[in-house]
Amino acid sequence: HRHPPPPHTSTPSVRMPRGEGYESPAPTVFGEVSQAHAIFSIGLVPLTFGLAFGFAFGNVGGAMSCTAFGEYYGQPDTSTQQLIAAMLPMGAIVGSIVGGTIADHFGRSNASVISATLFVIGCIVLGLPLWGVRSIAPLLIGRAKIGGGAGIAFMSVPAYVCELSASSYRGAMASSISLSIALGFFCSYIFNWFVLTDYSDGWKWAMLIPLFPSLLFLAASFCLPRSPRWILLKDLSLERATDILKRLRTPQDDVTKEVQEIIQDVESSRTVSTSSLWSPIHRFAVLVSITIMMLQVATGIDIILVYAPQNFSKVLVSETSNLFWTTFIGAMLVFSNCIACFIVDRVGRRALLLFGSIGMTLSLLASALAYHLHFKSTGEDLGKGSKLTGVACVVASMAYVTFFSLSWGPVAFCIPSELVPSRIRARVVSLAAVCNWVADYVVVASYLSIVEAIGEVGSCLLYATINAAALLFVFYAVPETMDLSLESASKSLLEDARTTKYRTKST
């Protein structure tokens, strides 16, 4: 049981020269707000960012599957469609590369402002076909700009959320990013279903609609407080960091203790060079962080989220039904992410990744079987059999999305921010984000070509193999970080690394 906060909770401003540490605040400081208030304050930016990103990423598949889109651009071939879809992850690669530097020098909150600005500009460019521009260039440029903003945001927003959240709900807050993205996808699917089936110019509005959540993202970014960890890392003001943190903690939370943990983590990491990411003491954490972020997309989630309308068009009877069933994918995405937000801090990161990998592998195997039976039944009988197997393909896809949303979707955002010390956290998260987007670009830019080469059955078996490999990696390499503060999680892993290094030298 904690004592109630004392009447005097102000903290004198004490700033020590770099490398000499900070003096502890004299009185014990406790939080000042309710947990609901803290969660809302921290969660506003990931909510608006996720909506903007989900809309921008989820609308392109439905638009490209629309007959009017093909007629407007002269029936673009597979390579052109892949290029349009892949321009977003291509831009995100660039955004991720510079995102770490932006976050380190200007802070996580300013990085979010820059990201949201790129979102708004990109959406405006995407809307140019509404004014009669028939060139495909606006689609490429607009998605690249959105991708640049997404690359910066995926580096800064997860780190920002993890640094501001208390350990008791940090996993849920990181999972809220995945939930808000799922909500954005679902809204884009609903919008496509209503608009693309009734209006010949509906696909043009589908390209522009992400502008509205992007404006919300920009407005929310201007309201962000700075990260206390970033403030202490830059030797700015102990009082300012404490004041921000107490406005994000409840009266039961000991802010003084948390600030001291942050200071100890910052001071101990000052001896770490940002160029020593691959030193033996950090190598394992860096490799795990990068691999987890690559596997999040390499396991194949975007072959469903981006290309669901194209996939379903081969097993369902009409354009309307393709878009209708795609909304079920979005609904399962939102529902399972809601569950994940409640269980990620109860079940644990490692257990969820193992569970999800097993379910995703089995779902892809079921999907391969469904595609095989569908094409076999279609060749023999165009009636009831092909309709049932077509729906089975959709159900298998829904199962895959559900398992992903319960595991890899939300958990992958937690791992890089939890495993490494604050001094190198932004750089590691940035590097992991770059690798994530490189993997995503490879998946999105190659999927239609892979289907042309080895068919739907072969592509499902290929990604099932990747998911099985991800299962083995998690089982043998990923530690559990649940219920640990960021400082404790990274410290525990560093101690393990030092012990391993010592034992290796001893033997």
HELIX and SHEET records of a PDB file:
HELIX    1   1 GLN A   35  SER A   65  1                                  31    
HELIX    2   2 THR A   67  TYR A   72  1                                   6    
HELIX    3   3 THR A   78  PHE A  106  1                                  29    
HELIX    4   4 ARG A  108  LEU A  126  1                                  19    
HELIX    5   5 LEU A  128  TRP A  131  5                                   4    
HELIX    6   6 ALA A  137  LEU A  164  1                                  28    
HELIX    7   7 ARG A  170  LEU A  196  1                                  27    
HELIX    8   8 GLY A  202  LEU A  208  1                                   7    
HELIX    9   9 LEU A  211  SER A  221  1                                  11    
HELIX   10  10 PRO A  228  LEU A  233  1                                   6    
HELIX   11  11 LEU A  238  LYS A  246  1                                   9    
HELIX   12  12 VAL A  255  SER A  268  1                                  14    
HELIX   13  13 SER A  269  THR A  271  5                                   3    
HELIX   14  14 PRO A  280  ALA A  298  1                                  19    
HELIX   15  15 ASP A  302  LEU A  305  1                                   4    
HELIX   16  16 ALA A  308  SER A  313  1                                   6    
HELIX   17  17 GLU A  319  VAL A  347  1                                  29    
HELIX   18  18 ARG A  349  GLU A  380  1                                  32    
HELIX   19  19 LYS A  384  LEU A  406  1                                  23    
HELIX   20  20 TRP A  408  LEU A  419  1                                  12    
HELIX   21  21 SER A  422  ALA A  477  1                                  56    
HELIX   22  22 LEU A  486  SER A  506  1                                  21    
END                                                                             
